[in-house]
Amino acid sequence: MCGIAGFNGPKDSQLLRQMSTEMQHRGPDGEGFYEHADVSLLSRRLAIIDRKGGDQPIYNEDKSMVVVFNGEIYNYRELREELIQLGHKFKTQSDTEVIIHGYEEWGVASFDKLNGMFGIAIYDTKKKQLIVARDHFGIKPIYFADTKSGIIFASELKPILHSGQIKAEVNEKILYRYLKYRIHDENRETFFAGIHRLLPGEYMTIKAGKYEIKTFSTLETDLHKLSEEKHDGVVSEDQIKEFQNLLFDSVNRRLISEVPVGTCLSGGLDSSSMVAIVNHLLQDHTSESKSVGKKQNTFSAVFPGSANDEEKYIDELLSKTTNVTSHKVYPKPEEFFTDLEDFIRTQEEPTISTGPYAQYQVMREAHKHVTVLLDGQGADEMMAGYLPYYFVYLNQLYLKGSAKTLISELWSSRDILSKYFVTLVKQKLNLKKNIPVSSVLDKKFAAKHKQEQFPTKAAALKKRLIDDIFRNSLQSLLRYEDRNTMRFSIEGRVPFLDIRLLRYLFSLPEEAIIKHGWNKFILREAMKDYLPESIYKRRNKIGFTTPEDEWFIRMKNRIYHIFLSESFANRPYFNQPEVLKAFQRFIEGKSDDTMLFWRVLNVELWLREFIDPPSPKATEGQVLKINVNPGKKLEIEVDGKTYERNMIKTDLFQKGDDYVKKITQHVMSFLTKTKSTDTKSPSSKTSADQRWYVVVSEKIIAISQGRSYFIWDINPSWYATTLSKFVTRTPYGIGLGSPWTMQLAIQEVGVVRIAFAAFVAAITKPLGMKGVFYHLAGSNVSAIDGPTEYSLYPSNVSAKLVPKDPQKVAEQLKAEIAKQTKDANFAGAVVIDANDIGRNILGNATDMPDKFFEEVMRDNPMGQSNEQTPVVIVRQV
């Protein structure tokens, strides 16, 4: 079973089925419902194992208790035999029925006996009590909200968000902690205000409209006790063998399935161990899998030519295994941005990096071949797989006075530690400086949450691992895996997260985890006969990740587009100018903190997906409802006459477009749509003095002519950077107040002329003389525009020159539109440079003077933001 949900209170069949539909991907094979006067429950089913009579909900003998369950219990057979001995009678062979009888026999203590992954909801009709529980590790999620209507819970957030019981609002504290400390999923709160999660090993009792949360699992307590035991520091061969046996058994139990089984393979030690063990078990008659003797499917994400690529390790392992079919995906940045909306919707909350997208692609491919997928999740947190754990262990040895071991470990780890210190030295020398997170956050937002801290245990290795298993890094990784697998209707299983295996590991001395500079020491020793030496002696840690630096460089225009958007500029969480400066430093190779940019980017897109109210989207060629932009008037009076301005929404213009043809097509589309409904449209027969004109923004002409440049393609000189600082900016445009636009001005007329114009302007300004600079620099310079956040892409990430031959452009437009319309009242075209503080006619192919069009367009009806209406039809009323 793959998803559960429910609520207490009066029946609401519509809501229950709506919640089920929201989780259809978690169980496309079926659904089950339980409705009572006090409680409603549902389960979504994924057909993984044919256990007779295992459809949910399932009841105890007298039907006084009912359960819905999401997950797998791997010791259910042993528990079933024990319960039979205690007098319980079973109607099915399913692990779900073991859960309900176990609870009937032992109460909430029964959950602690379960070895597996689970989200459970049990309703006791006699006690009128609902129990909801989550497994020891938190592999399967449970979210809940306390609403006016009662408690609502689900395996995902979307059923709760779309239930109508709670409004989607930002939990700013969690958002800040994510942006500042790069953490999430570490406590009960989610990114959504009012929606919480059960933590690993917790259960919630709901009764009489109130709820109480307690812990049933003794696992974390047991691990703390084990971590405090003293050892002689020696790991024996027998202990290594016992660890190996437990690991193999854990994998074997998770192979119980009648459907195709696959394995994730990144090329690292953990996933490679899974593949090697599964390969051994599938060829061995002792395996419990119904797939014994069949081929194993492996799934990998590879990045040829990238520093992140692990294909050579993948191929080496595959060459030493038998009956394995390898499936590889090759994620690309263009695909990432295509999939981004669905990926963010899938994850429901922001992610630490783009790494989970590689897993997303792997699961999409795996869906074509298998239903169950095993991977190596959890080994890093159990056996110190990340670099910081070395420092924790070294600090522990120092504080304990274990000088001999400390020196030995320092020397054995010298290759890893030296790389780390080289990175630190580079940062100190400012070769690649990290960007302070506080610099890109809104000051008020940061000040409001400055008390938030994220302390970690720095001198006790096992205690740090316990923290990371139950609260920190593992919890986020489990969420990524759950969403990515379930998105494509796959059940992910994680053999390392076995309560027997973890308890045994923590009963051993620390050297089972780190020894002679090798982390995961006991795993390396247990697997050395099954893996190539290049893998079991690998030092570098990559895993399912992406070449984020390379991707962000390649897709910088799309990222700039988001950072310069109006919605991003208006967020109360970011300092937009500092974000842009920081990203420019990254583009220039002066920083490499892509994870910071991803967090900022992810938050913006997450807000758009889950928080922002939906906005209607106009289609290409569409005429705005009243043919004018918000805040502007349809009609304007000039010289005692009234003129109507009809805005035409267009698609985006790009370099190389045939702008004359494209503009004419939009004009003709407008005329066609309005002819039959508006007797006063330009296409209707009117008197000779009711002439009409087409006014076109110079922006789309410049873009089409290739005279618009992405800011990252402009390399400002020292002169451009210096001179731009003395230019006054306005709220409506930066003019030459940026290094990018100033560089274009220098390229257009030369640095000498620009410097001379700036000098004369400086000495005449105190005399009250205005416009001297642009008079001397020339009209081509005055028309240069820079990027503004309110403009539509690509103008919001571009600087542009004045169009080439704008008068000729106006004449070409006039000729083509006249040819197409054959309307004698059409009187010509105009190319205009307009904003909210000024207008400048660049090309005029009409019988009216420039001054007339400057007055007709004096309120800039085209707009300055995302109106996307660069073409206007002007007609006397």
C-alpha positions in Angstrom: 0.0 0.0 0.0 1.3 3.4 -0.9 -0.8 6.1 0.6 -3.2 6.8 3.4 -5.3 9.8 4.6 -8.3 10.6 6.7 -9.9 13.0 9.2 -12.0 12.9 12.3 -15.5 14.4 12.5 -18.6 14.1 10.4 -18.7 12.1 7.2 -17.7 13.9 4.1 -17.5 11.4 1.2 -16.7 14.1 -1.3 -13.7 15.3 0.7 -12.5 11.8 1.3 -12.6 10.9 -2.4 -11.0 14.2 -3.4 -8.1 13.4 -1.0 -7.8 10.0 -2.6 -7.6 11.5 -6.1 -4.9 13.8 -4.9 -2.8 10.7 -4.1 -3.7 8.6 -7.1 -0.1 8.3 -8.2 0.7 6.6 -4.8 -1.7 3.8 -5.5 -3.0 3.6 -9.1 -4.2 0.0 -8.7 -7.0 0.8 -6.3 -8.4 2.5 -3.3 -10.3 1.6 -0.2 -12.5 3.7 2.2 -13.8 3.5 5.7 -16.5 6.0 6.8 -17.9 6.3 10.3 -19.8 8.9 12.1 -16.6 10.0 13.9 -13.7 9.1 11.5 -13.1 8.7 7.8 -10.1 6.8 6.4 -8.7 5.9 3.0 -5.9 3.9 1.4 -4.4 4.0 -2.0 -3.1 0.7 -3.3 -0.1 -0.2 -5.4 -0.1 -3.9 -6.4 3.3 -5.0 -5.2 2.7 -8.4 -3.5 -0.1 -10.8 -4.0 -1.1 -11.4 -0.4 -4.6 -13.0 -0.4 -7.2 -10.7 1.0 -4.8 -7.8 1.6 -7.0 -5.1 0.3 -7.7 -2.3 2.8 -9.2 -1.3 5.1 -8.7 -4.4 7.2 -10.5 -5.2 10.5 -9.9 -7.3 13.6 -12.2 -10.3 14.3 -15.2 -8.4 15.7 -14.6 -5.4 13.5 -14.3 -3.1 16.4 -10.9 -1.9 15.0 -10.0 -0.9 11.5 -6.6 -0.1 9.9 -5.3 1.5 6.8 -1.6 1.2 6.2 1.1 2.5 3.9 4.4 0.6 3.7 6.0 -2.8 4.2 6.6 -4.8 7.4 9.6 -7.2 6.9 9.2 -9.2 10.1 5.5 -9.7 9.7 5.8 -13.5 9.5 7.5 -13.9 12.8 4.9 -11.5 14.4 2.1 -13.4 12.8 3.2 -16.7 14.3 3.6 -15.1 17.7 0.1 -13.7 17.5 -1.4 -17.0 16.4 0.2 -18.6 19.5 -1.6 -15.9 21.5 -4.9 -16.9 20.1 -5.4 -14.5 17.2 -7.1 -15.8 14.1 -6.1 -14.5 10.6 -8.2 -14.3 7.5 -5.4 -13.1 5.2 -1.7 -13.5 4.6 -1.1 -9.8 4.6 1.2 -7.7 6.9 -1.7 -5.3 7.3 -3.7 -7.8 9.3 -0.6 -8.4 11.5 -0.7 -4.7 12.4 -4.3 -4.7 13.5 -3.9 -7.9 15.6 -0.6 -6.6 17.0 -2.3 -3.4 18.1 -5.2 -5.4 19.6 -2.7 -7.5 21.6 0.0 -5.0 22.6 -1.5 -1.5 22.0 0.9 1.2 20.8 3.8 -0.9 22.0 3.2 -3.1 19.0 4.5 -0.4 16.6 8.0 -0.8 18.3 8.0 -4.4 17.3 7.6 -3.6 13.6 10.7 -3.8 11.4 9.9 -1.9 8.2 8.5 1.3 6.9 5.0 2.4 7.6 2.4 5.0 8.1 -0.5 3.5 10.0 -4.0 4.8 11.0 -6.1 2.6 13.4 -9.6 3.5 14.6 -11.0 1.8 17.7 -14.7 2.1 17.6 -15.2 1.1 21.2 -12.8 3.8 22.6 -13.7 6.2 19.8 -10.0 6.8 19.4 -7.9 7.2 16.3 -4.2 6.3 16.3 -1.8 7.5 13.6 1.8 6.3 13.6 5.0 6.7 11.6 7.9 4.2 11.4 11.1 4.3 13.4 13.1 6.1 10.7 10.4 8.2 9.1 10.7 6.5 5.7 6.9 6.9 5.2 5.5 10.3 5.8 2.5 11.4 7.8 1.3 15.1 7.6 -1.5 16.6 9.6 -3.3 19.8 10.4 -5.6 20.9 13.2 -8.5 22.7 11.5 -11.8 24.1 12.7 -13.4 20.9 11.2 -11.0 18.6 13.0 -7.7 16.8 12.5 -6.9 16.0 8.9 -3.9 13.8 7.9 -2.3 12.3 4.8 0.8 10.8 3.3 1.4 13.9 1.3 0.7 17.6 1.7 -1.5 18.2 -1.4 -4.5 16.4 -0.1 -4.5 18.6 3.0 -3.7 21.8 1.0 -6.5 21.2 -1.4 -9.0 20.0 1.1 -10.4 23.5 1.7 -9.8 23.0 5.5 -6.6 25.1 5.6 -5.2 28.0 3.7 -1.8 27.6 2.1 0.5 30.1 3.9 4.2 30.4 4.3 5.8 29.2 7.6 8.4 32.0 7.6 10.5 30.5 10.4 11.1 27.3 8.4 11.7 29.3 5.2 14.3 31.3 7.0 16.0 28.2 8.4 16.1 26.7 5.0 17.6 29.8 3.3 20.1 30.5 6.1 21.2 27.1 7.3 20.4 24.9 4.3 18.1 22.6 6.4 14.6 21.4 6.4 12.5 18.4 7.6 14.5 18.5 10.8 11.5 19.2 13.1 7.7 18.9 13.2 7.0 22.1 11.3 6.7 22.2 7.5 7.1 25.1 5.0 3.3 25.5 5.3 2.0 27.4 8.3 -0.4 25.1 10.3 0.7 21.9 8.7 2.9 19.5 10.6 4.5 16.1 10.3 4.8 13.2 12.7 8.5 12.7 13.5 10.2 9.2 13.2 8.8 6.8 15.8 5.9 9.0 16.9 2.2 8.3 17.1 -0.7 10.6 17.5 -3.9 9.9 19.5 -7.0 11.7 18.3 -10.0 11.6 20.6 -12.9 13.9 21.4 -11.6 16.5 18.9 -8.2 16.7 20.5 -4.8 15.2 19.7 -1.7 14.1 21.6 1.6 13.1 20.2 4.0 10.6 21.9 6.9 8.5 21.0 6.5 4.7 20.7 10.0 3.8 19.3 12.8 2.9 21.7 15.3 2.8 18.8 16.8 6.3 19.3 17.0 5.8 23.1 18.7 2.4 22.5 21.2 3.9 20.2 22.2 6.6 22.7 22.7 4.0 25.3 24.8 1.9 23.0 26.9 4.9 22.0 27.9 5.5 25.6 29.3 2.0 26.1 33.0 1.6 26.2 34.9 -0.6 23.8 38.4 -1.8 23.3 38.5 -0.2 19.9 38.9 -3.4 17.9 36.4 -4.7 15.4 36.8 -8.5 14.9 36.3 -10.6 11.8 33.3 -12.2 13.5 31.7 -8.8 14.0 32.3 -7.9 10.4 30.7 -11.2 9.3 27.7 -10.6 11.6 27.2 -7.2 10.1 27.4 -8.7 6.6 24.8 -11.4 7.5 22.4 -8.8 8.8 22.9 -6.6 5.8 22.3 -9.5 3.4 19.2 -10.6 5.3 17.9 -7.0 5.3 18.2 -6.9 1.5 16.7 -10.4 1.1 13.6 -9.4 3.1 13.1 -6.4 0.9 13.3 -8.6 -2.2 10.0 -10.4 -1.3 7.9 -9.5 -4.3 6.2 -11.0 -7.3 6.8 -7.9 -9.5 10.0 -6.9 -11.2 12.6 -5.5 -8.8 15.2 -2.9 -9.6 18.2 -1.2 -7.9 19.4 2.4 -8.0 23.1 2.5 -9.0 25.0 5.7 -8.7 28.4 4.1 -8.7 29.2 4.9 -5.1 29.9 2.4 -2.3 26.3 2.2 -0.9 24.3 1.7 -4.1 27.0 -0.6 -5.5 26.7 -2.7 -2.4 23.0 -3.0 -2.9 23.4 -4.1 -6.6 26.1 -6.6 -5.6 24.0 -8.1 -2.8 20.9 -8.3 -4.9 22.9 -9.9 -7.7 24.2 -12.5 -5.3 20.8 -13.2 -3.8 19.0 -13.5 -7.1 21.4 -16.2 -8.2 21.2 -18.0 -4.9 18.4 -20.4 -4.1 18.2 -19.2 -0.5 16.7 -15.9 -1.6 13.0 -15.3 -0.7 12.4 -13.3 -3.9 10.1 -14.8 -6.5 12.5 -13.2 -9.0 15.4 -15.6 -8.2 17.4 -16.4 -11.3 15.9 -13.5 -13.2 17.7 -10.4 -14.3 18.3 -7.5 -12.0 17.5 -4.0 -13.4 19.8 -1.2 -12.4 19.0 2.5 -13.0 21.6 5.2 -13.1 22.0 8.9 -13.9 25.2 9.8 -15.7 26.7 13.0 -16.9 29.3 12.4 -19.5 32.2 14.9 -19.5 31.1 16.3 -16.1 33.1 16.3 -12.9 30.0 14.6 -11.4 30.0 11.7 -13.8 30.4 8.2 -12.2 29.8 6.1 -15.3 33.2 4.5 -15.1 32.4 3.0 -11.7 28.9 1.9 -12.8 30.4 0.2 -15.8 33.1 -1.5 -13.8 30.6 -3.0 -11.4 28.3 -4.1 -14.2 31.2 -5.8 -15.9 31.7 -8.0 -12.8 28.0 -9.0 -12.3 25.7 -11.4 -14.2 22.1 -11.2 -15.3 22.0 -7.4 -14.9 20.2 -5.1 -17.3 21.5 -1.5 -17.0 19.3 1.5 -17.7 20.9 4.9 -17.8 19.4 8.4 -18.0 21.4 11.4 -19.1 19.8 14.5 -17.4 20.3 17.8 -19.2 19.7 21.3 -17.9 17.2 22.0 -20.7 15.2 19.0 -19.5 15.5 20.2 -15.9 13.9 23.5 -16.6 11.2 21.8 -18.7 10.4 19.4 -15.8 10.9 22.0 -13.1 7.3 22.8 -12.5 6.3 19.2 -12.1 9.4 18.5 -10.0 8.6 21.2 -7.5 4.9 20.1 -7.4 6.2 16.6 -6.8 8.5 17.5 -3.9 5.8 19.8 -2.3 8.5 21.6 -0.3 11.9 23.1 -1.4 14.9 20.9 -1.7 18.5 21.5 -0.7 19.9 21.2 -4.2 19.0 20.2 -7.7 20.4 16.7 -6.9 17.0 15.1 -6.3 16.1 15.9 -9.9 18.6 13.2 -11.0 16.7 10.8 -8.8 13.4 12.1 -10.3 14.7 11.2 -13.8 15.9 7.8 -12.7 12.4 7.0 -11.2 10.7 8.1 -14.4 12.8 5.6 -16.3 12.5 2.9 -13.7 8.7 3.2 -13.9 8.9 1.7 -17.4 10.5 -1.5 -16.1 10.0 -2.2 -12.4 7.6 -1.6 -9.5 10.0 -2.1 -6.6 13.3 -0.3 -6.3 16.0 -0.7 -3.7 18.7 1.8 -3.0 21.5 2.7 -0.5 19.8 5.5 1.4 20.8 5.9 5.0 24.3 4.4 4.9 25.9 7.8 4.9 24.2 8.8 8.1 24.8 5.4 9.8 28.5 5.2 8.9 29.8 8.7 8.5 29.7 9.1 4.7 30.2 12.8 4.6 33.3 14.9 5.1 32.1 16.8 8.3 32.0 13.5 10.2 35.8 13.2 10.0 36.1 16.4 11.9 33.6 15.3 14.5 35.5 12.1 15.1 38.9 13.8 15.2 37.5 16.3 17.7 36.2 13.5 19.8 39.6 11.8 19.8 41.2 15.1 20.8 38.9 15.8 23.7 39.2 12.2 25.0 43.0 12.6 24.9 43.4 9.7 22.4 46.6 11.3 21.0 48.0 8.2 19.3 44.7 7.4 17.5 44.2 11.0 16.6 47.6 11.3 15.0 47.0 8.0 13.1 43.6 9.2 11.8 45.0 12.6 10.8 47.7 10.9 8.8 45.4 8.3 7.2 42.9 11.0 6.3 45.5 13.4 4.8 44.3 13.1 1.2 40.7 14.0 2.1 41.6 16.7 4.6 44.2 18.3 2.3 41.5 18.9 -0.4 39.3 20.6 2.2 42.1 22.9 3.4 43.0 23.8 -0.2 39.3 25.0 -0.6 39.6 27.0 2.6 42.8 28.7 1.4 41.2 29.6 -1.9 38.3 31.2 0.0 40.7 33.1 2.2 42.6 34.4 -0.8 39.3 35.5 -2.3 39.8 33.3 -5.4 36.3 32.0 -5.0 34.5 33.6 -2.1 31.4 32.2 -0.6 28.4 34.5 -0.6 27.0 35.4 2.8 23.4 34.2 2.9 22.4 37.3 5.0 23.4 39.5 2.1 20.7 38.2 -0.3 17.9 38.2 2.3 15.6 41.0 3.0 16.8 42.9 6.1 13.5 42.9 7.9 12.9 39.3 7.2 16.4 38.3 8.4 16.1 40.5 11.5 12.7 39.0 12.4 14.3 35.5 12.6 17.8 36.3 13.7 17.3 34.2 16.9 17.1 31.0 14.9 20.1 28.7 15.3 21.2 25.3 14.1 23.7 23.8 16.5 25.2 20.4 15.7 27.1 18.0 17.9 30.8 18.5 17.1 32.6 16.1 19.4 30.6 12.8 19.6 30.5 10.9 16.4 27.7 8.4 17.2 25.5 11.1 18.8 26.0 13.3 15.7 25.0 10.3 13.5 21.9 9.8 15.6 20.9 13.5 15.2 21.4 13.2 11.4 19.4 10.0 11.2 16.3 11.2 13.1 16.3 14.9 12.6 18.7 16.3 10.0 20.1 15.2 6.7 18.4 11.7 6.4 14.9 13.1 6.9 15.2 15.3 3.8 16.7 12.5 1.7 13.8 10.2 2.7 11.3 12.8 1.7 13.0 13.3 -1.7 12.9 9.5 -2.3 9.3 9.1 -1.2 8.1 11.9 -3.5 10.2 10.8 -6.5 9.3 7.1 -6.3 5.6 7.7 -5.6 5.4 10.3 -8.4 6.0 7.4 -10.8 4.1 4.8 -8.8 7.2 2.9 -7.6 7.8 1.6 -4.1 11.3 2.5 -2.9 12.9 0.2 -0.3 16.0 1.1 1.8 17.7 -2.0 3.3 20.3 -0.1 5.3 17.5 1.3 7.4 16.8 -1.9 9.3 16.4 -1.6 13.1 18.4 -4.8 13.7 21.3 -3.6 11.5 21.5 -0.2 13.1 21.3 -1.5 16.7 24.1 -3.9 15.9 26.3 -1.3 14.3 26.0 1.0 17.3 27.0 -1.8 19.6 30.4 -1.8 18.0 33.3 0.5 18.7 33.7 3.7 16.6 36.3 2.1 14.4 33.6 0.1 12.8 32.5 3.5 11.4 35.9 5.2 10.8 39.2 3.5 10.9 42.6 4.3 9.4 41.0 7.3 7.6 38.3 5.1 6.0 34.7 5.9 6.8 32.1 3.1 6.4 34.9 0.8 7.5 32.8 -2.2 8.4 30.8 -1.9 5.1 33.9 -1.7 3.1 35.3 -4.8 4.8 32.0 -6.7 4.5 31.7 -5.9 0.7 35.3 -6.2 -0.4 34.8 -9.7 -1.8 31.7 -8.6 -3.8 32.9 -5.2 -5.2 35.7 -4.0 -7.5 38.5 -2.5 -5.5 38.0 0.8 -7.2 34.6 1.0 -5.6 35.1 -0.4 -2.1 38.1 1.9 -1.8 36.5 5.0 -3.2 37.2 8.2 -1.3 35.1 10.7 -3.2 31.4 11.0 -2.4 29.0 12.1 -5.3 25.8 10.0 -5.4 22.7 11.0 -7.3 23.4 14.6 -7.9 23.7 17.0 -10.8 26.6 19.1 -12.3 24.9 22.2 -10.8 27.6 24.7 -11.6 27.7 23.7 -15.3 23.9 23.7 -15.5 23.5 27.1 -14.0 26.0 28.6 -16.3 24.2 27.1 -19.3 20.8 28.2 -18.1 21.8 31.5 -16.7 19.3 33.4 -18.9 16.4 31.5 -17.5 17.6 32.0 -14.0 18.1 35.8 -14.6 14.6 35.8 -15.9 13.3 34.5 -12.6 15.5 36.7 -10.4 14.4 39.8 -12.4 10.7 39.0 -12.4 8.2 41.2 -10.8 7.0 38.5 -8.4 10.6 37.9 -7.2 11.2 41.6 -6.7 8.1 41.9 -4.6 8.9 39.0 -2.2 9.5 40.1 1.4 12.2 37.5 1.8 14.9 38.6 -0.7 17.2 41.5 -1.4 16.8 41.4 -5.2 19.7 43.7 -6.1 22.1 41.6 -4.0 20.8 38.4 -5.5 21.6 39.7 -8.9 25.0 40.9 -7.9 25.8 37.6 -6.3 24.6 35.7 -9.4 26.7 37.9 -11.6 29.8 37.0 -9.5 29.0 33.4 -10.0 28.7 33.9 -13.8 32.1 35.6 -13.7 33.6 32.7 -11.9 34.2 34.6 -8.6 31.9 32.3 -6.5 30.6 28.7 -6.8 27.8 28.7 -4.2 25.2 27.3 -6.6 23.3 25.7 -3.7 22.4 29.2 -2.4 21.1 30.3 -5.8 19.1 27.1 -6.0 17.5 27.7 -2.6 16.5 31.2 -3.7 15.3 30.0 -7.0 13.4 27.0 -5.5 11.6 29.2 -3.0 10.4 31.6 -5.7 9.1 28.8 -7.8 7.6 27.0 -4.8 5.8 30.2 -3.9 4.4 30.5 -7.4 3.2 26.9 -7.3 1.7 26.6 -3.8 1.2 30.0 -2.3 0.5 32.6 -5.0 -3.2 32.8 -6.2 -3.6 31.5 -9.7 -3.7 34.2 -12.4 -5.5 34.0 -15.8 -3.1 33.6 -18.7 -3.8 35.4 -21.9 -3.1 33.6 -25.1 -0.9 34.8 -28.0 -2.7 37.3 -30.2 -5.4 37.9 -27.6 -6.9 41.4 -27.3 -7.1 42.5 -23.7 -10.6 42.6 -22.4 -11.1 46.3 -22.7 -8.2 46.7 -25.2 -6.1 48.6 -22.7 -3.8 47.8 -19.8 -4.7 48.1 -16.1 -4.2 51.6 -14.8 -4.4 53.1 -18.3 -7.3 54.7 -20.2 -8.7 53.4 -23.4 -9.2 56.9 -24.8 -7.1 60.1 -24.7 -7.7 63.7 -25.8 -5.2 65.4 -28.1 -5.8 68.9 -29.6 -9.5 68.7 -28.7 -10.0 65.3 -30.4 -10.5 61.9 -28.7 -8.3 59.0 -29.8 -8.7 55.3 -28.8 -5.7 53.1 -28.1 -6.2 49.4 -28.7 -3.5 47.2 -27.1 -2.5 44.1 -28.9 -0.9 41.3 -26.9 1.8 39.4 -28.8 4.0 36.4 -28.3 7.7 37.0 -27.4 10.0 38.4 -30.0 13.5 36.8 -30.5 16.7 37.6 -32.4 16.2 36.8 -36.1 12.5 37.2 -36.1 10.9 38.7 -39.3 9.4 41.6 -37.2 7.6 43.2 -40.1 5.7 39.9 -40.9 5.2 39.1 -37.3 3.8 42.5 -36.3 1.5 42.5 -39.4 0.1 39.1 -38.5 -0.8 40.4 -35.0 -2.4 43.5 -36.4 -4.4 41.4 -38.9 -5.5 39.0 -36.1 -6.7 41.9 -34.1 -8.7 43.3 -37.0 -10.3 39.9 -37.8 -11.4 39.4 -34.2 -12.9 42.8 -33.8 -14.5 43.3 -37.2 -17.6 41.2 -36.4 -18.2 42.6 -32.9 -17.0 46.2 -33.0 -18.5 48.5 -35.6 -16.0 51.1 -34.5 -12.9 48.9 -35.2 -10.3 50.2 -37.6 -11.4 47.6 -40.1 -14.9 49.0 -40.3 -15.9 51.5 -42.9 -15.4 54.9 -41.5 -15.3 58.5 -42.7 -12.0 59.8 -44.2 -11.0 61.7 -41.1 -11.2 58.5 -38.9 -7.8 57.3 -39.9 -5.9 54.8 -37.9 -2.2 54.2 -37.1 0.0 51.4 -35.8 2.4 52.3 -33.1 5.2 49.8 -32.3 7.6 49.7 -29.3 11.2 49.9 -30.4 12.1 47.1 -27.9 10.7 44.3 -30.2 12.5 45.8 -33.2 15.9 45.9 -31.4 15.4 42.4 -30.1 14.6 41.1 -33.5 17.5 42.9 -35.1 19.9 41.3 -32.6 20.7 44.7 -31.0 19.5 43.5 -27.6 22.2 41.7 -25.5 21.9 39.5 -22.4 23.8 41.2 -19.6 26.0 38.2 -19.1 27.2 38.6 -22.7 28.4 42.1 -22.0 31.8 42.6 -20.4 31.9 46.1 -18.8 35.3 47.8 -19.0 36.7 49.8 -16.1 35.5 53.0 -17.8 32.0 51.6 -18.0 31.9 50.5 -14.4 33.3 53.9 -13.2 31.2 56.2 -15.3 27.9 54.4 -14.6 28.2 55.2 -10.9 27.7 58.9 -11.7 24.4 58.4 -13.6 21.2 59.2 -11.8 18.7 56.3 -12.0 14.9 56.8 -12.1 12.2 54.4 -10.9 11.3 53.8 -14.6 14.7 52.7 -16.0 18.4 52.7 -15.2 19.5 54.3 -18.5 23.3 54.4 -18.5 23.2 53.8 -14.7 24.6 50.3 -15.1 28.0 49.0 -16.3 26.2 47.0 -19.0 24.4 49.9 -20.6 27.4 52.2 -20.2 29.5 49.7 -22.0 27.1 49.6 -24.9 27.2 53.4 -25.1 31.0 53.3 -25.2 30.9 50.7 -27.9 28.4 52.8 -29.8 30.1 56.2 -29.9 33.5 55.7 -28.2 34.8 56.3 -24.7 36.2 59.7 -25.5 32.8 61.1 -26.6 31.1 59.6 -23.5 33.8 60.9 -21.2 33.6 64.4 -22.8 29.8 64.4 -22.5 30.0 63.4 -18.9 32.5 66.1 -18.1 30.5 68.9 -19.7 27.3 67.7 -18.1 29.0 67.7 -14.7 30.2 71.4 -15.0 26.9 72.6 -16.5 24.6 70.8 -14.0 25.1 73.5 -11.2 23.9 76.1 -13.8 20.6 74.3 -14.1 21.3 73.0 -17.6 19.7 69.6 -18.1 20.1 67.0 -20.9 23.6 68.2 -21.8 25.1 64.7 -21.6 22.6 63.1 -24.0 22.8 66.1 -26.3 26.5 65.6 -26.7 26.5 61.9 -26.6 23.9 61.6 -29.3 20.3 60.2 -29.7 21.6 56.7 -30.1 23.0 56.8 -26.6 19.9 58.3 -25.1 17.8 55.4 -26.4 19.9 52.7 -24.8 17.9 50.7 -22.3 19.0 48.5 -19.5 17.5 45.6 -17.7 14.6 46.3 -15.4 12.9 43.8 -13.2 9.4 44.9 -14.3 10.0 44.3 -18.0 9.0 41.1 -19.8 11.7 38.6 -20.6 14.2 39.0 -22.3 14.1 42.8 -21.7 14.4 42.1 -17.9 17.8 40.5 -18.5 19.0 42.5 -21.4 20.5 45.8 -22.4 19.7 47.1 -25.8 20.7 49.7 -28.4 18.4 51.8 -30.5 17.0 49.9 -33.5 18.9 50.1 -36.7 17.2 52.4 -39.3 14.0 52.9 -37.3 12.6 55.2 -40.0 13.0 52.4 -42.6 11.4 50.0 -40.2 8.3 52.3 -39.9 8.1 52.6 -43.7 8.3 48.8 -44.2 5.6 48.3 -41.6 3.4 50.8 -43.3 3.8 49.2 -46.7 3.2 45.6 -45.5 0.1 46.5 -43.3 -1.4 48.5 -46.1 -0.9 45.6 -48.5 -2.6 43.2 -46.1 -5.5 45.3 -44.9 -6.3 47.2 -48.2 -7.9 49.7 -45.9 -7.7 53.3 -47.2 -8.1 54.6 -43.7 -4.8 53.0 -42.5 -2.4 56.0 -42.4 0.9 54.6 -41.4 3.2 53.2 -38.7 5.4 54.7 -36.0 8.3 53.3 -34.0 8.4 54.7 -30.5 10.7 54.6 -27.5 8.4 55.2 -24.5 8.4 54.8 -20.8 6.5 56.3 -17.9 8.5 59.5 -17.9 9.1 60.2 -21.6 8.5 59.4 -25.3 10.8 59.6 -28.3 9.7 59.0 -31.8 12.4 57.0 -33.7 10.6 56.3 -36.9 7.5 58.0 -38.4 5.9 56.9 -41.6 2.6 58.8 -41.3 1.1 62.1 -42.2 1.2 63.3 -38.6 4.1 65.0 -36.7 6.1 63.3 -34.0 4.6 65.6 -31.4 1.2 64.1 -32.1 2.2 60.6 -31.3 4.2 61.7 -28.3 0.9 63.2 -26.9 -1.2 60.2 -27.9 1.2 57.9 -26.0 2.0 60.4 -23.2 0.7 58.0 -20.4 2.6 55.1 -21.9 -0.4 52.8 -22.4 1.8 49.9 -23.5 2.8 49.5 -19.9 6.2 49.0 -18.2 5.8 45.6 -16.8 4.6 42.2 -18.1 1.7 43.5 -20.2 3.3 42.1 -23.4 1.5 44.7 -25.5 4.2 46.3 -27.7 1.8 47.0 -30.6 -1.0 49.7 -30.4 -3.6 50.7 -32.9 -4.5 54.4 -32.5 -7.8 55.6 -34.0 -9.8 58.8 -33.7 -13.2 58.2 -32.1 
